[in-house]
Amino acid sequence: MKTRFVLINTSHAGNVGAAARAMKTMGFDDLVLVAPRWPNVLRREETIQRASGALDVLENARIVATLDEALDGISHLCATAMTPRDFGPPTAAPRAHFEMLLKQELLAIEGQALEAKNTQNSEEPAPNPSVAAGQAGVAFLFGSERFGMTNEDVYRCHVALSIPTNPGFGSLNLGAAIQVIAYEWRMALGGFPVLDATPARALADAAQVAGMLGHWEQALTTIGFLDPAAPKKLIPRLNQLFNRAQLSPEEIHILRGVAKAMIETAQAKR
């Protein structure tokens, strides 16, 4: 689904940069500002600094005069309002609402596919792809830092998203709220894979482990720890220990160095 973040009457330039950063980390880039305090907010130094490299989001962002202009092509509107309204859309937590929204979208896509299949066997014209299911757009609306969203803006939305916070302290700044909503929406869409901070470790093969074990058997015999005449099960147990450790070639090299040092030290004392 097309995803858009709409900031209404934003008064702090830094929050625009923080919004761009929050969006880019979650893979979104459609940002629209409705009548911000600063006409040049996208080029202000504070905005650029707080964006922390998300300059492409700022470059693609649009400034419009009215909310109607910001919502062109959008079919589902999500208000982000902490203060309940006596009259307005239902309030829902982001995660629960996103799950429901995507289920509805999936049903619409399946219905569209079935309708297209039935059309193939009839004389009726095929559905217009421009209004087909799956082409819907969702917008997340955020009000000004000082006053939040107006009642009129909230009333036109389908849902008022409420981020579950500490009941005794639910204060979130604009950048943090956008980050939470962007994260929850990205996770609902499938998320991104978590990449290992370090590359996968290469493991020593059986021949390397066996060679190292033979070296240790020689070292343990040299220092008198292992009696070749009565070895019992020491070497098989060490073999199991090293197999469980899943040693790398570098670790094999270290252990062989230890074995070599034991042999040389024992021989030097003789």
Secondary structure as a PSIPRED ss2 file (coil, helix, strand):
# PSIPRED VFORMAT (PSIPRED V4.0)

   1 M C   1.000  0.000  0.000
   2 K E   0.000  0.000  1.000
   3 T E   0.000  0.000  1.000
   4 R E   0.000  0.000  1.000
   5 F E   0.000  0.000  1.000
   6 V E   0.000  0.000  1.000
   7 L E   0.000  0.000  1.000
   8 I E   0.000  0.000  1.000
   9 N C   1.000  0.000  0.000
  10 T C   1.000  0.000  0.000
  11 S C   1.000  0.000  0.000
  12 H C   1.000  0.000  0.000
  13 A H   0.000  1.000  0.000
  14 G H   0.000  1.000  0.000
  15 N H   0.000  1.000  0.000
  16 V H   0.000  1.000  0.000
  17 G H   0.000  1.000  0.000
  18 A H   0.000  1.000  0.000
  19 A H   0.000  1.000  0.000
  20 A H   0.000  1.000  0.000
  21 R H   0.000  1.000  0.000
  22 A H   0.000  1.000  0.000
  23 M H   0.000  1.000  0.000
  24 K H   0.000  1.000  0.000
  25 T H   0.000  1.000  0.000
  26 M C   1.000  0.000  0.000
  27 G C   1.000  0.000  0.000
  28 F C   1.000  0.000  0.000
  29 D C   1.000  0.000  0.000
  30 D C   1.000  0.000  0.000
  31 L E   0.000  0.000  1.000
  32 V E   0.000  0.000  1.000
  33 L E   0.000  0.000  1.000
  34 V E   0.000  0.000  1.000
  35 A C   1.000  0.000  0.000
  36 P C   1.000  0.000  0.000
  37 R C   1.000  0.000  0.000
  38 W C   1.000  0.000  0.000
  39 P C   1.000  0.000  0.000
  40 N C   1.000  0.000  0.000
  41 V H   0.000  1.000  0.000
  42 L H   0.000  1.000  0.000
  43 R H   0.000  1.000  0.000
  44 R C   1.000  0.000  0.000
  45 E H   0.000  1.000  0.000
  46 E H   0.000  1.000  0.000
  47 T H   0.000  1.000  0.000
  48 I H   0.000  1.000  0.000
  49 Q H   0.000  1.000  0.000
  50 R H   0.000  1.000  0.000
  51 A H   0.000  1.000  0.000
  52 S C   1.000  0.000  0.000
  53 G C   1.000  0.000  0.000
  54 A C   1.000  0.000  0.000
  55 L H   0.000  1.000  0.000
  56 D H   0.000  1.000  0.000
  57 V H   0.000  1.000  0.000
  58 L H   0.000  1.000  0.000
  59 E H   0.000  1.000  0.000
  60 N H   0.000  1.000  0.000
  61 A C   1.000  0.000  0.000
  62 R E   0.000  0.000  1.000
  63 I E   0.000  0.000  1.000
  64 V E   0.000  0.000  1.000
  65 A C   1.000  0.000  0.000
  66 T C   1.000  0.000  0.000
  67 L H   0.000  1.000  0.000
  68 D H   0.000  1.000  0.000
  69 E H   0.000  1.000  0.000
  70 A H   0.000  1.000  0.000
  71 L C   1.000  0.000  0.000
  72 D C   1.000  0.000  0.000
  73 G C   1.000  0.000  0.000
  74 I C   1.000  0.000  0.000
  75 S C   1.000  0.000  0.000
  76 H E   0.000  0.000  1.000
  77 L E   0.000  0.000  1.000
  78 C E   0.000  0.000  1.000
  79 A E   0.000  0.000  1.000
  80 T E   0.000  0.000  1.000
  81 A C   1.000  0.000  0.000
  82 M C   1.000  0.000  0.000
  83 T C   1.000  0.000  0.000
  84 P C   1.000  0.000  0.000
  85 R C   1.000  0.000  0.000
  86 D C   1.000  0.000  0.000
  87 F C   1.000  0.000  0.000
  88 G C   1.000  0.000  0.000
  89 P C   1.000  0.000  0.000
  90 P C   1.000  0.000  0.000
  91 T E   0.000  0.000  1.000
  92 A E   0.000  0.000  1.000
  93 A C   1.000  0.000  0.000
  94 P H   0.000  1.000  0.000
  95 R H   0.000  1.000  0.000
  96 A H   0.000  1.000  0.000
  97 H H   0.000  1.000  0.000
  98 F H   0.000  1.000  0.000
  99 E H   0.000  1.000  0.000
 100 M H   0.000  1.000  0.000
 101 L H   0.000  1.000  0.000
 102 L H   0.000  1.000  0.000
 103 K H   0.000  1.000  0.000
 104 Q H   0.000  1.000  0.000
 105 E H   0.000  1.000  0.000
 106 L H   0.000  1.000  0.000
 107 L H   0.000  1.000  0.000
 108 A H   0.000  1.000  0.000
 109 I H   0.000  1.000  0.000
 110 E H   0.000  1.000  0.000
 111 G H   0.000  1.000  0.000
 112 Q H   0.000  1.000  0.000
 113 A H   0.000  1.000  0.000
 114 L H   0.000  1.000  0.000
 115 E H   0.000  1.000  0.000
 116 A H   0.000  1.000  0.000
 117 K H   0.000  1.000  0.000
 118 N H   0.000  1.000  0.000
 119 T H   0.000  1.000  0.000
 120 Q C   1.000  0.000  0.000
 121 N C   1.000  0.000  0.000
 122 S C   1.000  0.000  0.000
 123 E C   1.000  0.000  0.000
 124 E C   1.000  0.000  0.000
 125 P C   1.000  0.000  0.000
 126 A C   1.000  0.000  0.000
 127 P C   1.000  0.000  0.000
 128 N C   1.000  0.000  0.000
 129 P H   0.000  1.000  0.000
 130 S H   0.000  1.000  0.000
 131 V H   0.000  1.000  0.000
 132 A C   1.000  0.000  0.000
 133 A C   1.000  0.000  0.000
 134 G C   1.000  0.000  0.000
 135 Q C   1.000  0.000  0.000
 136 A C   1.000  0.000  0.000
 137 G E   0.000  0.000  1.000
 138 V E   0.000  0.000  1.000
 139 A E   0.000  0.000  1.000
 140 F E   0.000  0.000  1.000
 141 L E   0.000  0.000  1.000
 142 F E   0.000  0.000  1.000
 143 G C   1.000  0.000  0.000
 144 S E   0.000  0.000  1.000
 145 E C   1.000  0.000  0.000
 146 R C   1.000  0.000  0.000
 147 F C   1.000  0.000  0.000
 148 G E   0.000  0.000  1.000
 149 M C   1.000  0.000  0.000
 150 T C   1.000  0.000  0.000
 151 N H   0.000  1.000  0.000
 152 E H   0.000  1.000  0.000
 153 D H   0.000  1.000  0.000
 154 V H   0.000  1.000  0.000
 155 Y H   0.000  1.000  0.000
 156 R C   1.000  0.000  0.000
 157 C C   1.000  0.000  0.000
 158 H C   1.000  0.000  0.000
 159 V E   0.000  0.000  1.000
 160 A E   0.000  0.000  1.000
 161 L E   0.000  0.000  1.000
 162 S C   1.000  0.000  0.000
 163 I C   1.000  0.000  0.000
 164 P C   1.000  0.000  0.000
 165 T C   1.000  0.000  0.000
 166 N E   0.000  0.000  1.000
 167 P C   1.000  0.000  0.000
 168 G C   1.000  0.000  0.000
 169 F E   0.000  0.000  1.000
 170 G C   1.000  0.000  0.000
 171 S C   1.000  0.000  0.000
 172 L C   1.000  0.000  0.000
 173 N C   1.000  0.000  0.000
 174 L H   0.000  1.000  0.000
 175 G H   0.000  1.000  0.000
 176 A H   0.000  1.000  0.000
 177 A H   0.000  1.000  0.000
 178 I H   0.000  1.000  0.000
 179 Q H   0.000  1.000  0.000
 180 V H   0.000  1.000  0.000
 181 I H   0.000  1.000  0.000
 182 A H   0.000  1.000  0.000
 183 Y H   0.000  1.000  0.000
 184 E H   0.000  1.000  0.000
 185 W H   0.000  1.000  0.000
 186 R H   0.000  1.000  0.000
 187 M H   0.000  1.000  0.000
 188 A H   0.000  1.000  0.000
 189 L C   1.000  0.000  0.000
 190 G C   1.000  0.000  0.000
 191 G C   1.000  0.000  0.000
 192 F C   1.000  0.000  0.000
 193 P C   1.000  0.000  0.000
 194 V C   1.000  0.000  0.000
 195 L C   1.000  0.000  0.000
 196 D C   1.000  0.000  0.000
 197 A C   1.000  0.000  0.000
 198 T C   1.000  0.000  0.000
 199 P C   1.000  0.000  0.000
 200 A C   1.000  0.000  0.000
 201 R C   1.000  0.000  0.000
 202 A C   1.000  0.000  0.000
 203 L C   1.000  0.000  0.000
 204 A C   1.000  0.000  0.000
 205 D C   1.000  0.000  0.000
 206 A H   0.000  1.000  0.000
 207 A H   0.000  1.000  0.000
 208 Q H   0.000  1.000  0.000
 209 V H   0.000  1.000  0.000
 210 A H   0.000  1.000  0.000
 211 G H   0.000  1.000  0.000
 212 M H   0.000  1.000  0.000
 213 L H   0.000  1.000  0.000
 214 G H   0.000  1.000  0.000
 215 H H   0.000  1.000  0.000
 216 W H   0.000  1.000  0.000
 217 E H   0.000  1.000  0.000
 218 Q H   0.000  1.000  0.000
 219 A H   0.000  1.000  0.000
 220 L H   0.000  1.000  0.000
 221 T H   0.000  1.000  0.000
 222 T H   0.000  1.000  0.000
 223 I C   1.000  0.000  0.000
 224 G C   1.000  0.000  0.000
 225 F C   1.000  0.000  0.000
 226 L C   1.000  0.000  0.000
 227 D C   1.000  0.000  0.000
 228 P C   1.000  0.000  0.000
 229 A C   1.000  0.000  0.000
 230 A C   1.000  0.000  0.000
 231 P C   1.000  0.000  0.000
 232 K C   1.000  0.000  0.000
 233 K C   1.000  0.000  0.000
 234 L H   0.000  1.000  0.000
 235 I H   0.000  1.000  0.000
 236 P H   0.000  1.000  0.000
 237 R H   0.000  1.000  0.000
 238 L H   0.000  1.000  0.000
 239 N H   0.000  1.000  0.000
 240 Q H   0.000  1.000  0.000
 241 L H   0.000  1.000  0.000
 242 F H   0.000  1.000  0.000
 243 N H   0.000  1.000  0.000
 244 R H   0.000  1.000  0.000
 245 A H   0.000  1.000  0.000
 246 Q C   1.000  0.000  0.000
 247 L C   1.000  0.000  0.000
 248 S C   1.000  0.000  0.000
 249 P H   0.000  1.000  0.000
 250 E H   0.000  1.000  0.000
 251 E H   0.000  1.000  0.000
 252 I H   0.000  1.000  0.000
 253 H H   0.000  1.000  0.000
 254 I H   0.000  1.000  0.000
 255 L H   0.000  1.000  0.000
 256 R H   0.000  1.000  0.000
 257 G H   0.000  1.000  0.000
 258 V H   0.000  1.000  0.000
 259 A H   0.000  1.000  0.000
 260 K H   0.000  1.000  0.000
 261 A H   0.000  1.000  0.000
 262 M H   0.000  1.000  0.000
 263 I H   0.000  1.000  0.000
 264 E H   0.000  1.000  0.000
 265 T H   0.000  1.000  0.000
 266 A H   0.000  1.000  0.000
 267 Q H   0.000  1.000  0.000
 268 A H   0.000  1.000  0.000
 269 K C   1.000  0.000  0.000
 270 R C   1.000  0.000  0.000
